[in-house]
C-alpha cells in the first residue's frame, strides 16, 4: 500500500555514491512519493579542482556539492543542459586545466554572497534543481585515519594518514577515522533538515571518507541519533579501495563502532553483491533491530555503479512499505522502527 502522503527525505554522503542516490530519489518527486528532498554533503575533499580552490580561496571544497546539485537537475532540456555545463571540466595546458565550471560558479557566489547555503540555493534555482544541497559543516575539514599495514617490518603497527585523497588511496587497512578539527560546527540548515525529515538515507559511497564523516560532526550526529525520521543505510555494491576485505556486515559494524547509539530502521543491499554473505548480513541486521531489504540495484551484475531507476524503485518500496515480501526481516516493534 502506498504511503498516505508524500514524505520528506534527506540523503547524506558525498561524491559518486551520493550522486547515484540523489538521481534515484529525484525520480520519486515526480511520483509524489517524496515531496521534499535535501542532500547533506561532506566537505573534506582536498584533491583536484576542489582542493585547489579550497587552498587558494579558503572556502569549502565545492566538488561534492556540485555533483549533488547536478544529480538534482531535471530530465528536461534545461536541467540536462545545465547539469552538463556544471560538470564540464576544462582541458588544455593552462592554469584552468582540471577546473570544473560548477566549482567556479559556486565559489564565485560564495564570494558574492558571503553565505555558503544561500549561494548553493541560488545555484539550485539557476539549474532548476529538485531539492536543496547543504554542506555538513560550515568550515572545510580534513580526514585523518588510523591505518595498519604500512610498515613492512611491523604490519600491525598503526600509522596516521591525513587528507581525504590520502585516506581514500592508502595501501594500508583503515581502522578508524576522525575529523580535523575534531569538533566542527554543523550547518544549522543541515541539522534542521535531518531533524524534520521523515526518512534519512546514509550511503552509499566511500565508507570512510564520504559516509562516516557525517557521524563525526557533533551537531549532525546528535540530529541523526535523535531525529524522528527513519534511518536507511544503503550498502555499497562492491568492496572499494578504502574497504578491501570488508563485507556488507562489516560495513555495518564499522558504522556502529563510530556511532553505537545510531538507530537503523532499514538496510538496503544489492542482492547480487551480497551473494553467499547473506546469512551474516541477515544476522547483523537483525541484531540492530532493523529491516533488511534486498533488491537488484546494480547497473549490471558485478558493476560498481547503481542503476538510478532500479535504486529509485527500491527506495519506493522502503518508503511506502510496499514489497514486504522482498524483505529478509521486518524491524521488531521495539527495535529500529520509529
LUMMI-471863 format. One record per residue (C-alpha): residue number from 1; residue in three letters; x, y, z. Coordinates in steps of 0.001 Angstrom, whole numbers, plus 500000, padded with zeros to 6 digits. Layout:
<rs>
(r NUM, "ala", (X, Y, Z))
...
</rs>
This chain:
<rs>
(r 1, "unk", (500000, 500000, 500000))
(r 2, "unk", (501343, 503430, 499064))
(r 3, "unk", (502038, 505891, 501868))
(r 4, "unk", (499109, 508189, 502704))
(r 5, "unk", (501182, 511266, 501922))
(r 6, "unk", (504390, 512251, 500243))
(r 7, "unk", (507354, 512387, 502597))
(r 8, "unk", (510476, 514426, 503210))
(r 9, "unk", (513823, 512738, 502619))
(r 10, "unk", (517366, 513760, 503499))
(r 11, "unk", (520308, 511945, 501880))
(r 12, "unk", (523827, 512145, 503335))
(r 13, "unk", (527105, 511272, 501651))
(r 14, "unk", (529447, 512608, 499035))
(r 15, "unk", (530890, 512028, 495598))
(r 16, "unk", (529549, 509432, 493188))
(r 17, "unk", (527629, 507495, 495838))
(r 18, "unk", (525511, 510488, 496818))
(r 19, "unk", (525071, 511435, 493151))
(r 20, "unk", (523602, 507975, 492467))
(r 21, "unk", (521332, 508152, 495496))
(r 22, "unk", (520022, 511625, 494611))
(r 23, "unk", (519483, 510659, 490964))
(r 24, "unk", (517248, 507849, 492218))
(r 25, "unk", (515453, 509883, 494873))
(r 26, "unk", (514721, 512727, 492436))
(r 27, "unk", (512549, 510350, 490427))
(r 28, "unk", (510292, 509831, 493446))
(r 29, "unk", (509436, 513538, 493464))
(r 30, "unk", (507621, 513042, 490159))
(r 31, "unk", (505756, 510039, 491583))
(r 32, "unk", (504641, 512048, 494654))
(r 33, "unk", (506287, 509538, 496979))
(r 34, "unk", (508676, 512295, 498097))
(r 35, "unk", (507679, 515943, 498325))
(r 36, "unk", (510820, 517416, 499857))
(r 37, "unk", (514403, 516321, 499166))
(r 38, "unk", (517652, 517605, 500649))
(r 39, "unk", (521263, 516486, 500305))
(r 40, "unk", (523862, 516895, 503055))
(r 41, "unk", (527381, 516703, 501679))
(r 42, "unk", (530829, 516058, 503107))
(r 43, "unk", (533294, 518971, 502955))
(r 44, "unk", (536693, 517318, 503357))
(r 45, "unk", (537864, 516894, 499757))
(r 46, "unk", (541447, 518081, 499265))
(r 47, "unk", (542163, 516930, 495726))
(r 48, "unk", (541722, 518117, 492158))
(r 49, "unk", (539862, 521316, 491345))
(r 50, "unk", (538154, 521323, 494748))
(r 51, "unk", (541439, 521088, 496599))
(r 52, "unk", (542992, 523894, 494565))
(r 53, "unk", (540039, 526238, 495118))
(r 54, "unk", (539834, 525331, 498792))
(r 55, "unk", (543506, 526161, 499274))
(r 56, "unk", (543505, 529339, 497204))
(r 57, "unk", (540278, 530925, 498465))
(r 58, "unk", (539925, 529371, 501948))
(r 59, "unk", (536431, 528055, 501130))
(r 60, "unk", (534617, 524748, 501436))
(r 61, "unk", (535650, 522275, 498715))
(r 62, "unk", (532863, 522653, 496140))
(r 63, "unk", (533201, 519436, 494136))
(r 64, "unk", (530892, 517088, 496033))
(r 65, "unk", (528358, 519902, 496459))
(r 66, "unk", (528453, 520447, 492688))
(r 67, "unk", (527875, 516765, 491965))
(r 68, "unk", (524869, 516721, 494279))
(r 69, "unk", (523373, 519743, 492511))
(r 70, "unk", (523895, 518086, 489127))
(r 71, "unk", (522090, 514961, 490327))
(r 72, "unk", (519057, 517050, 491264))
(r 73, "unk", (518700, 518564, 487793))
(r 74, "unk", (515573, 517577, 485900))
(r 75, "unk", (515414, 515320, 482862))
(r 76, "unk", (514189, 518116, 480582))
(r 77, "unk", (516465, 520009, 478179))
(r 78, "unk", (517050, 522825, 480689))
(r 79, "unk", (518032, 520507, 483507))
(r 80, "unk", (520253, 518218, 481463))
(r 81, "unk", (521983, 521081, 479649))
(r 82, "unk", (522832, 522817, 482904))
(r 83, "unk", (523893, 519536, 484509))
(r 84, "unk", (526419, 519018, 481691))
(r 85, "unk", (527665, 522592, 481957))
(r 86, "unk", (528005, 522294, 485730))
(r 87, "unk", (530067, 519111, 485350))
(r 88, "unk", (532247, 520375, 482461))
(r 89, "unk", (535961, 520073, 483226))
(r 90, "unk", (538371, 522306, 481327))
(r 91, "unk", (541092, 520670, 479259))
(r 92, "unk", (544152, 522348, 477770))
(r 93, "unk", (547526, 523052, 479351))
(r 94, "unk", (546988, 526342, 481197))
(r 95, "unk", (546026, 527264, 484747))
(r 96, "unk", (542383, 526380, 484084))
(r 97, "unk", (543190, 522773, 483232))
(r 98, "unk", (541249, 520425, 485513))
(r 99, "unk", (538921, 523062, 486940))
(r 100, "unk", (535181, 522398, 486716))
(r 101, "unk", (532656, 525053, 485686))
(r 102, "unk", (530334, 524275, 488580))
(r 103, "unk", (533122, 524596, 491131))
(r 104, "unk", (533995, 528064, 489839))
(r 105, "unk", (530350, 529140, 489800))
(r 106, "unk", (529800, 528018, 493386))
(r 107, "unk", (532944, 529735, 494669))
(r 108, "unk", (532013, 532928, 492792))
(r 109, "unk", (528622, 533018, 494516))
(r 110, "unk", (530243, 532306, 497876))
(r 111, "unk", (532430, 535373, 497366))
(r 112, "unk", (529465, 537453, 496181))
(r 113, "unk", (527055, 536489, 498961))
(r 114, "unk", (529342, 535525, 501835))
(r 115, "unk", (526939, 532707, 502730))
(r 116, "unk", (527582, 529077, 501773))
(r 117, "unk", (523982, 527890, 501987))
(r 118, "unk", (522412, 530916, 500264))
(r 119, "unk", (524869, 530585, 497371))
(r 120, "unk", (524060, 526897, 496905))
(r 121, "unk", (520352, 527747, 496910))
(r 122, "unk", (520971, 530294, 494141))
(r 123, "unk", (522841, 527738, 492042))
(r 124, "unk", (519980, 525317, 492583))
(r 125, "unk", (517482, 527913, 491369))
(r 126, "unk", (519541, 528539, 488234))
(r 127, "unk", (519630, 524821, 487461))
(r 128, "unk", (516014, 524145, 488343))
(r 129, "unk", (517290, 521608, 490897))
(r 130, "unk", (514629, 519426, 492519))
(r 131, "unk", (515791, 519852, 496101))
(r 132, "unk", (518381, 521562, 498286))
(r 133, "unk", (522084, 520873, 498698))
(r 134, "unk", (523651, 521663, 502080))
(r 135, "unk", (527196, 521309, 503452))
(r 136, "unk", (527506, 519140, 506547))
(r 137, "unk", (529704, 521738, 508263))
(r 138, "unk", (530443, 525433, 507848))
(r 139, "unk", (534235, 525067, 507638))
(r 140, "unk", (536494, 522937, 505430))
(r 141, "unk", (537572, 519763, 507200))
(r 142, "unk", (540325, 517213, 506920))
(r 143, "unk", (540035, 513472, 507453))
(r 144, "unk", (542648, 511601, 509473))
(r 145, "unk", (542732, 507808, 509635))
(r 146, "unk", (544462, 505274, 511825))
(r 147, "unk", (545894, 502706, 509423))
(r 148, "unk", (547788, 499448, 509795))
(r 149, "unk", (549884, 497574, 507242))
(r 150, "unk", (552103, 500420, 506070))
(r 151, "unk", (555184, 499245, 507985))
(r 152, "unk", (556572, 496160, 506254))
(r 153, "unk", (558604, 495310, 509340))
(r 154, "unk", (555585, 495528, 511655))
(r 155, "unk", (552294, 495098, 509772))
(r 156, "unk", (550285, 495563, 512987))
(r 157, "unk", (551827, 498972, 513702))
(r 158, "unk", (549391, 501871, 513452))
(r 159, "unk", (550105, 504938, 511362))
(r 160, "unk", (548159, 508159, 510848))
(r 161, "unk", (547186, 509181, 507301))
(r 162, "unk", (545808, 512686, 506751))
(r 163, "unk", (543750, 514086, 503888))
(r 164, "unk", (540685, 512766, 502073))
(r 165, "unk", (542632, 511765, 498967))
(r 166, "unk", (545416, 510180, 501023))
(r 167, "unk", (542960, 508191, 503157))
(r 168, "unk", (540936, 507068, 500138))
(r 169, "unk", (544052, 505771, 498366))
(r 170, "unk", (546088, 504396, 501270))
(r 171, "unk", (547616, 500964, 500806))
(r 172, "unk", (547023, 500216, 504486))
(r 173, "unk", (543924, 498922, 506264))
(r 174, "unk", (541828, 501693, 507786))
(r 175, "unk", (540872, 501059, 511411))
(r 176, "unk", (539157, 504325, 512287))
(r 177, "unk", (538744, 507888, 511067))
(r 178, "unk", (538408, 511264, 512703))
(r 179, "unk", (537955, 514839, 511564))
(r 180, "unk", (540344, 517738, 511975))
(r 181, "unk", (539291, 519946, 513657))
(r 182, "unk", (537667, 517273, 515792))
(r 183, "unk", (534506, 519189, 516789))
(r 184, "unk", (533453, 521203, 513751))
(r 185, "unk", (530257, 523243, 513764))
(r 186, "unk", (527442, 521584, 511860))
(r 187, "unk", (525476, 523537, 509287))
(r 188, "unk", (522313, 524726, 511036))
(r 189, "unk", (520313, 524066, 507864))
(r 190, "unk", (521644, 520513, 507710))
(r 191, "unk", (520703, 519855, 511329))
(r 192, "unk", (517208, 521257, 510737))
(r 193, "unk", (516774, 519104, 507619))
(r 194, "unk", (517696, 515892, 509464))
(r 195, "unk", (515542, 516784, 512461))
(r 196, "unk", (512486, 517425, 510301))
(r 197, "unk", (512839, 514519, 507863))
(r 198, "unk", (510562, 511513, 507570))
(r 199, "unk", (513406, 509440, 506140))
(r 200, "unk", (517184, 509825, 506378))
(r 201, "unk", (519362, 507969, 503855))
(r 202, "unk", (523023, 507269, 504725))
(r 203, "unk", (525185, 505855, 501933))
(r 204, "unk", (526149, 504512, 499502))
(r 205, "unk", (529623, 505884, 498978))
(r 206, "unk", (533234, 505671, 500100))
(r 207, "unk", (532616, 504410, 503610))
(r 208, "unk", (535436, 506126, 505491))
(r 209, "unk", (535617, 509399, 503570))
(r 210, "unk", (532038, 510075, 502415))
(r 211, "unk", (529692, 508223, 504783))
(r 212, "unk", (531278, 508059, 508249))
(r 213, "unk", (532348, 511747, 508384))
(r 214, "unk", (528713, 512792, 508884))
(r 215, "unk", (528709, 510925, 512184))
(r 216, "unk", (531836, 512764, 513343))
(r 217, "unk", (530286, 516255, 513288))
(r 218, "unk", (528810, 516530, 516822))
(r 219, "unk", (525741, 518603, 515964))
(r 220, "unk", (524884, 516490, 512937))
(r 221, "unk", (525446, 513252, 514821))
(r 222, "unk", (523062, 514393, 517562))
(r 223, "unk", (520464, 515168, 514925))
(r 224, "unk", (520933, 511731, 513338))
(r 225, "unk", (520603, 509972, 516679))
(r 226, "unk", (517537, 511878, 517880))
(r 227, "unk", (515600, 512536, 514676))
(r 228, "unk", (512136, 511016, 514470))
(r 229, "unk", (512894, 510217, 510840))
(r 230, "unk", (513638, 506624, 509945))
(r 231, "unk", (517270, 505908, 509038))
(r 232, "unk", (518051, 503846, 505952))
(r 233, "unk", (521627, 502612, 505449))
(r 234, "unk", (522455, 501836, 501814))
(r 235, "unk", (525340, 499431, 501360))
(r 236, "unk", (527853, 499651, 498534))
(r 237, "unk", (527819, 497367, 495518))
(r 238, "unk", (531401, 496199, 495937))
(r 239, "unk", (534374, 496369, 498256))
(r 240, "unk", (536006, 499681, 497407))
(r 241, "unk", (539631, 500744, 497621))
(r 242, "unk", (539025, 502045, 501146))
(r 243, "unk", (537458, 498810, 502376))
(r 244, "unk", (539280, 495774, 500935))
(r 245, "unk", (538154, 492589, 502633))
(r 246, "unk", (535176, 494213, 504341))
(r 247, "unk", (531885, 492530, 503516))
(r 248, "unk", (528392, 494018, 503846))
(r 249, "unk", (528046, 493086, 507516))
(r 250, "unk", (531494, 494547, 508253))
(r 251, "unk", (530384, 497885, 506808))
(r 252, "unk", (527514, 497987, 509285))
(r 253, "unk", (529792, 497064, 512180))
(r 254, "unk", (532232, 499858, 511251))
(r 255, "unk", (529322, 502300, 511129))
(r 256, "unk", (528144, 501320, 514601))
(r 257, "unk", (531693, 501392, 516010))
(r 258, "unk", (531816, 505087, 515145))
(r 259, "unk", (528236, 505778, 516308))
(r 260, "unk", (526977, 502988, 518614))
(r 261, "unk", (523858, 504967, 519554))
(r 262, "unk", (522652, 505219, 515957))
(r 263, "unk", (519251, 503607, 515375))
(r 264, "unk", (518800, 501977, 511988))
(r 265, "unk", (515349, 501297, 510548))
(r 266, "unk", (516277, 499614, 507250))
(r 267, "unk", (519359, 498335, 505460))
(r 268, "unk", (519175, 498314, 501657))
(r 269, "unk", (521572, 495975, 499863))
(r 270, "unk", (522054, 494733, 496315))
(r 271, "unk", (521105, 491073, 496005))
(r 272, "unk", (523954, 490135, 493699))
(r 273, "unk", (526589, 491964, 495727))
(r 274, "unk", (525627, 490216, 498964))
(r 275, "unk", (525855, 486725, 497481))
(r 276, "unk", (526826, 483987, 499916))
(r 277, "unk", (527380, 486526, 502709))
(r 278, "unk", (523632, 486901, 503151))
(r 279, "unk", (523352, 484843, 506370))
(r 280, "unk", (525950, 487015, 508124))
(r 281, "unk", (524304, 490201, 506881))
(r 282, "unk", (520848, 488991, 507901))
(r 283, "unk", (522133, 488195, 511396))
(r 284, "unk", (523859, 491571, 511774))
(r 285, "unk", (520797, 493500, 510607))
(r 286, "unk", (518548, 491533, 512956))
(r 287, "unk", (520871, 492334, 515864))
(r 288, "unk", (520359, 496018, 515076))
(r 289, "unk", (516592, 495568, 515265))
(r 290, "unk", (516447, 496703, 511644))
(r 291, "unk", (514807, 495526, 508434))
(r 292, "unk", (516853, 494091, 505566))
(r 293, "unk", (515654, 494977, 502063))
(r 294, "unk", (517278, 493222, 499116))
(r 295, "unk", (516920, 494487, 495545))
(r 296, "unk", (518800, 494291, 492250))
(r 297, "unk", (520103, 497866, 492073))
(r 298, "unk", (523380, 497431, 490154))
(r 299, "unk", (523715, 498729, 486609))
(r 300, "unk", (524714, 495169, 485632))
(r 301, "unk", (525921, 492069, 487510))
(r 302, "unk", (529298, 492871, 489032))
(r 303, "unk", (529010, 496595, 488246))
(r 304, "unk", (530200, 499184, 490752))
(r 305, "unk", (527523, 501622, 489547))
(r 306, "unk", (523935, 501855, 490730))
(r 307, "unk", (521064, 501843, 488238))
(r 308, "unk", (519127, 505026, 489143))
(r 309, "unk", (515801, 503569, 488005))
(r 310, "unk", (516246, 500329, 489951))
(r 311, "unk", (517520, 502180, 493017))
(r 312, "unk", (514530, 504525, 492812))
(r 313, "unk", (512165, 501544, 492809))
(r 314, "unk", (513963, 500115, 495843))
(r 315, "unk", (513624, 503407, 497717))
(r 316, "unk", (509925, 503450, 496795))
(r 317, "unk", (509476, 500068, 498463))
(r 318, "unk", (511313, 501193, 501585))
(r 319, "unk", (509437, 504490, 501966))
(r 320, "unk", (505947, 503227, 501170))
(r 321, "unk", (506153, 499888, 502953))
(r 322, "unk", (505441, 498071, 499695))
(r 323, "unk", (507137, 494860, 498655))
(r 324, "unk", (507442, 493394, 502143))
(r 325, "unk", (507856, 490003, 500516))
(r 326, "unk", (511310, 491157, 499421))
(r 327, "unk", (512371, 491856, 502999))
(r 328, "unk", (514643, 489396, 504758))
(r 329, "unk", (513245, 490626, 508061))
(r 330, "unk", (510979, 493325, 509403))
(r 331, "unk", (512025, 495548, 512277))
(r 332, "unk", (510525, 494419, 515602))
(r 333, "unk", (508216, 496841, 517361))
(r 334, "unk", (510791, 497730, 519973))
(r 335, "unk", (513763, 497890, 517635))
(r 336, "unk", (514920, 500249, 514964))
(r 337, "unk", (511490, 501117, 513542))
(r 338, "unk", (510382, 504615, 514513))
</rs>
